[in-house]
Amino acid sequence: MPLETCIIVPILLQTPCRSWPCQNNGKCLPVYKENDYKCICEGFTGKNCEKGSSRGCKKDSKAFLFSLKNPTNNPRKLPQNHKWSRCPVLDHSFQGPSFGYRGLRIENHANINATSYEYLGLTYAAPSGKPGDPFLTEKLVYNARS
């Protein structure tokens, strides 16, 4: 009985996050399809979380919302509607962050408070193209359950 030879060739998949590009404790999310990455960071904006930590309006023409979980169960990128994007990220010390003018607000203690809200279509494009579309949460005012 002849022995068969099996050759194993290791394949190394290089991640776009291999250089640890995210600054300020940002988390790197690889986007393999585009050989790119997105940095997720608290209190900072910019491709590599390099822009400002001051409170208030954070202007970033490349800011966007990204949803892993939504009613369609498909990951979705919601770009800015540049007509309304004067303040894509607003950081309050007394509240949680707001993303856009009346776009998406996540209040402090969002799992117990029912004062967080979603109103897409102004600063960030709603998938339907209609202002006020509650695409992410299916409600205008919501409670983020833990």
QUIVENUR-V851149 format. One record per residue. N is the residue number from 1. OMEGA is omega in radians with two decimals (NA if undefined). NEAR is the number of other C-alpha atoms within 12 Angstrom. D_FIRST is the distance of its C-alpha to the first C-alpha in Angstrom with 1 decimal. Layout:
BEGIN
n-><N/N>
omega-><OMEGA/OMEGA>
near-><NEAR/NEAR>
d_first-><D_FIRST/D_FIRST>
END
This chain:
BEGIN
n-><1/2/3/4/5/6/7/8/9/10/11/12/13/14/15/16/17/18/19/20/21/22/23/24/25/26/27/28/29/30/31/32/33/34/35/36/37/38/39/40/41/42/43/44/45/46/47/48/49/50/51/52/53/54/55/56/57/58/59/60/61/62/63/64/65/66/67/68/69/70/71/72/73/74/75/76/77/78/79/80/81/82/83/84/85/86/87/88/89/90/91/92/93/94/95/96/97/98/99/100/101/102/103/104/105/106/107/108/109/110/111/112/113/114/115/116/117/118/119/120/121/122/123/124/125/126/127/128/129/130/131/132/133/134/135/136/137/138/139/140/141/142/143/144/145/146>
omega-><-3.10/3.07/3.09/3.13/3.13/3.11/3.12/3.13/3.13/3.09/-3.14/3.11/-3.12/3.14/3.06/3.14/-3.02/-3.12/-3.13/-3.02/-3.03/3.14/3.02/3.12/3.08/3.11/-3.10/3.10/-3.12/3.06/-3.02/-3.09/-3.12/-3.04/-3.08/3.13/3.02/3.09/3.09/-3.05/3.13/3.07/-3.13/3.07/-3.11/-3.10/-3.09/-3.12/-3.05/-3.04/2.95/3.03/-3.12/3.11/3.07/-3.06/3.08/-3.12/3.11/-3.07/-3.13/3.14/3.11/3.00/3.11/-3.10/3.02/-3.09/3.12/-3.08/3.14/-3.08/3.05/3.06/-3.03/3.03/3.13/-3.09/3.08/2.94/-2.94/3.06/-3.06/-2.95/3.11/-3.10/-3.06/3.12/3.12/-3.07/3.12/3.07/-3.08/3.11/3.00/-3.10/3.01/3.13/3.14/3.08/-3.11/-3.11/-3.13/3.08/3.09/-3.09/3.00/-3.12/-3.06/3.13/3.12/3.10/3.09/-3.11/3.02/-3.13/3.11/3.08/-3.10/3.05/3.07/3.13/-3.14/-3.08/3.02/3.14/-3.13/-3.07/-3.10/3.05/3.12/-3.13/3.11/-3.05/-3.03/-3.03/-3.07/3.12/3.06/3.08/-3.04/3.05/3.14/-3.10/-3.14/NA>
near-><3/4/5/6/6/6/6/6/6/6/6/6/11/13/19/21/23/15/14/20/26/28/26/23/18/25/21/25/25/23/16/14/9/11/15/20/24/31/31/27/25/26/28/32/34/29/26/29/28/22/27/23/23/17/21/23/25/30/29/27/24/26/36/34/33/25/20/15/15/19/16/14/11/13/15/20/22/31/30/32/29/22/17/23/29/23/30/39/41/36/31/21/15/14/19/25/32/34/43/41/32/30/41/42/35/35/27/21/19/21/15/15/19/20/22/30/33/36/33/39/33/31/37/44/37/29/26/15/19/16/23/28/26/28/35/38/27/20/22/24/25/24/23/23/13/8>
d_first-><0.0/3.8/6.6/9.4/12.8/15.6/19.1/22.0/25.4/28.3/31.1/34.6/37.1/40.5/43.2/46.7/48.0/46.3/49.7/51.4/54.1/56.1/59.2/61.4/58.6/57.4/54.0/51.7/50.2/47.6/47.9/44.5/45.4/48.3/46.8/49.9/51.1/54.0/55.8/57.2/60.1/63.1/66.4/65.2/64.5/63.1/59.5/58.9/61.4/63.8/66.9/69.7/70.0/73.6/74.7/75.8/74.6/71.6/71.4/68.1/67.6/63.8/64.0/62.2/61.2/57.5/56.5/53.1/54.4/56.9/57.7/55.2/52.4/51.6/52.2/55.4/57.3/61.0/62.7/66.4/69.1/70.9/74.2/74.3/72.3/75.1/73.6/69.8/69.5/72.4/72.1/74.7/75.2/76.6/74.0/70.4/69.4/70.4/68.4/70.9/74.3/73.9/70.1/68.2/69.8/67.9/70.6/70.4/69.0/67.8/66.0/69.4/71.8/72.1/73.6/70.7/70.8/69.0/70.9/68.6/69.9/72.3/70.7/67.1/66.2/65.5/62.7/65.3/67.8/70.4/72.3/71.9/68.5/67.0/63.4/61.8/63.5/64.9/68.3/71.0/71.6/68.7/67.6/64.2/62.7/60.7>
END
